[in-house]
């Protein structure tokens, strides 16, 4: 509510609340809204953002894009765009990718049906009188987590304060694993006041690159989270890496801490895994530097890095109450 009130003030609607749409496949607020009609309104608004027949409608552009991709593939001797883009990947062709998905899909679909049935039971138990729809899923799934797994997201968040997760989690693990340390700089130019810059320092004390962190959501920013590079490491030109990590965490109200969900923590560690791929690159040519790998390999370092968040030494170092410093209780 504090964040919604702050967003309303920023848009000139003091005394009201503004629920900004996140540029992601789902809207985090759906897990908390009790008003089913409002949940539906937000879900439909989110899914139709670029398909309303106005100046922002991108359907014709997407259709044209698909057409041009198909034409390009055929000109290059490939039956489809999928065959073209996978030719230099590890899978090599769409058939192998589909075979993998075919093995995963039945189990995933069965699990989804089982979860949907449990959510419907909960709705019926509460006298809802409706069939579970997509806009209901997060709201009732959160209730199931609380009831059956004793997991209350709201109870966990106070122990996942952003600065602690970054400094005492992500940076801490990186120091333990690779000997890198990070020293914040305030004398370098940034493209937005939110952006922070850090020297990347190796075990000899030498600065081996720069790291830019851009963590809060804002109106003119793409949704989601990603890593990129302003400069790719390479010995050909003697260039050090300049790496950026971008997230879209909800900006807290003034004077309040930024409290993360566990999904946010995983995202922070994940994208930093990509950042490490760029920071620790040792290539002659920039074309092969950092994350310039096969796209069906590039997620491997980032997914490995996610796992360090749950290593007791790392978890215990960052998962502490933002106000008291108390470690997260074992029950959570």
N, C-alpha and C positions, 0 to 999 in steps of 0.2 A: 504493500500500500504506500509506503514511503517513496519508493521509486516511481510509482504511478503518479503520486501527487507532485513529485519533482518534475516529472515529464510534462504534466499539465501546466505547471508554472512556466516551464521553458517554452511552451507553445502558446502562452497567453491565456490559459484557462485556469487561473488560480481558483482554488476551492473545489476543483473537480479532480478526476483521475483520468489519465491517458494510458491505455494499454497499447504500446507500440508493437507492431508486427515485426517479429524477428525474421530475417531473410534466411530461414532454415526450413527443413522439411516438416518440422513440427513447432508448436509454440509452447514454451515452458509453462506459461500461465495456465494452460489447460489442465494441469495437474492440481490446481488449487481452486478454480472457479466452481462454486456450488450452483450457479445459475446455468441450467442446461441450455436455455435459449441463447445466452451470451456465449457459451462454449461453441455452439453451432455457428453463430454469427462470426466468431473469430476464425474458426476452422475454414468456413466457406470463403471468407475474405482472404485468408492466407493462400488458399489453393487457386483462387481466381485472379490474383493480382495482375497477371499479364495476359488475361484472356477476357477482358470486359468490353472489347470493341472501342476502346478509346486510344489516345495517343501513345499509351504504354503497352498496347496489345502486341505481343511478339509472335503470335501463332503463324502468321504469314512468313516471318523471317525464319522461323524454325523449319517450316515446310521447304522453303527455298534452300536452306542450309543442307537439309537431308538430300534434296535433289542434286545439288552441286557436289556433295560428297560422293554420291553414287556415280555421277558422271566422271569425277576425277579417278575413282577406283578403276572404272572400266578403261579409261584412257591409259592407265598404268598397267593394265593386264590382269586385274584382280576382279573376281566375280562380284564382290561386295566391298563396302567401306570397311566392314569388320575384318575381312581377309587382309586388306591393305594395312590397317593400323597394327594388326597382330603379327605381321610378317617378321618384324624384328624384335618381338617380345619373346619371353621364355616359352609361352604356350604355343606360339607359332601359328595357330589357326583357331577359328571360332569353335570348331568341333570339339577340341580338347577342353576349351573353356566351358562349353555347354555340358560336356560330360561331367566335369567337376560340379557344376551347378545342379545337374541332374541327381547327383548323389546327395547333395545337401538339401535340396528342396523338399523332399518328402518329410524328412524329420522336422524341418523348420515349419512346414505347413501344419503338421500334426501338433506341434507345440503351440502354434498360434490358435488352432481350433480348441485345444484344451484350455488355454488361457481365456479365450472368448467365452467359453462355457462357464468358467468360474466367475467371470465378470457379470455374466447374465444372472447367475445364481444370486450374486450380491445385490444386483438391481432389484430382482424379484423379492429377496428377503426384506428390502427396504420399501417395498410397495411402489416401486418406480412406475410400473405399468408401461414400459417401453422396451424396445429391442436395442441393445447396445450398438451404437454407431461410432464412427471414427473419432468424433469429438468427445465421446464419453470415455474412451479407452484409458487415457492417462489419469483421469480423475479417479476412476474406480480401481485401476491398477495400483495407484498409490495407497488406496485404502486396503487393498489385499496385502500389500507389502507390510503395512503397519500391523494388520491383524494376524497374519500367518507367519511373518518373518521378523516381527518386532522391529521393523526398520522404518523409522520416521525421518524422512528427509529433513524436516525442519529441525529435528533434534541433532542431526549430524552436522548441519551447516555451521553452527557456531564454532566448531572445531576445525573448520576448513577455511580459515581467513586467507585471502589471496596472497598477501605479502609473505606470510609464513610458508604457504605452499611453494611459492616461487623461490624464496631465499633458503628456507630450511628443508625444502623437499627437492625441487628440480635442481637448483644450483648445488645443494649439498651432495646429492647422488652423483652429479657430474664430477665434483671434486674428488669424491671417493673412488670413482671408476676410472677417470681419465686424468686426474690431477689438474684440471682446469679450474680457475677461479674467475670471478666476474667483479669488476670495479666500475661502479656507476660514474658516468660523465655528465656534466651539466654545461660544458663549454662548446658542445657541438650542435650544429643546426638540426632541427627535426621538422617534419612536415605537419605536425599537429602537437598542441601542448600536452596531449596525453602520452605521447611517445617518449620512451626512456631509452638511453643509450648506455651500453656497458663495454668496457675493454674486455677482451678475452685473453687471459693470461695463462701461459703454460707453466710447467714445473720449474723452469729456469728463471721465471720472472719476466719473460719476454712477452710483449703484446703480439698476438698472432692474428688478430682480427677485431671486428666490431660486431656487437649484437644489439639490434633494435627490437624493443618490445612494445607492441601496440595492442592493449588488452581490453579496452572498453568499447561497447557498442556506441554508435552515433548515427545520425540520420543519413549521412552521405557515404556510409561505409558498407562494403559488401558483407553479406552474412557469412556465418560459418567460421572456420578457423583454418589457418594455413601457415606454411613456412615459405619464404622466398629469399632471394638474394639480390642485393643491389650490385655487388661485385662478386664474381665467382673466383675462388682460389685458383691460381695457376702459376707455375714456375716460368712459363714462356715469357710472360710480361712482368714477372715478379710481383704479382698482386696478391694481397691478403684478402680473405673473405670478409664481406660485409653482409651479415645475415639478419633477416627479420622474421619475427614470429608474431602472428596476428590472431587475436581472439575477439569474441564479442560478449564478454561478460557484462552483466547488468551493472551499470554505474550506481553505486550506493548514494543515498541522500547525503548532503554535506555533513561531515562530522561522523558519519557512520562507516563501519568496516564493510569491505566487499567480501561477502560470504559465498563460498562456492558449493555447488552440489558435487557428489562424487563423480558424476559424468564430466563436470567441468575440470576436476582434478585430473581425470584420465586424459582429457583433451589437452591440458597443459603439458603433461608428460609426453603425450603422443607427438604433438607438434614440435616439442623440443628435441625429440628423437630425430626428426627431419633436420632441425637446426644443427644438431651435432654432426649429421651427415655432411652438411656444408662446412661447418667449422673445421672438422678434422680431415677434410679432403687433402690429398697430396698428389695432385695430377699436374702434368706438364701443360696440357691443353685445356682451356676453359670449357670446351665442348663436352669434355668427359668429367667435369668437376662436380663434386657434391651429388645432388639428387638427379643428375643427368644420366639415369639408368633406365632399364626397362621398366615400364609402368607397372608390370605385374611382379616386380621385385621391390620397387621403391618404398612400399609400405612396411617392409620387413624391419628396418632399423627403428622406425617409429613405434611399431607394435611391441618390439622387444623393450623399448624404453618405458612403455606403459607399466610393465611388470615391476619396475623398481619402486613404484609408489606404494606397493603392498609389502615390500621387504621390511621386517620389523624395525631395523635400525633407521631406515628412512622414514617410514610411517610415524614412528614414535617421535621423530625430530620435528615434523611439521604439523601433525594432527593434535593441536592444543587449543584450548578455549581462548578465543580472542581477548576476553576480558580478564580471566583469572590465570591463564597459562597452564591450567590443569590438562593433563593428558586425556585423550578420549577414553571413556570407560570401555572396558572389554565387552560389555553387553551391546554396545553400538557397533 
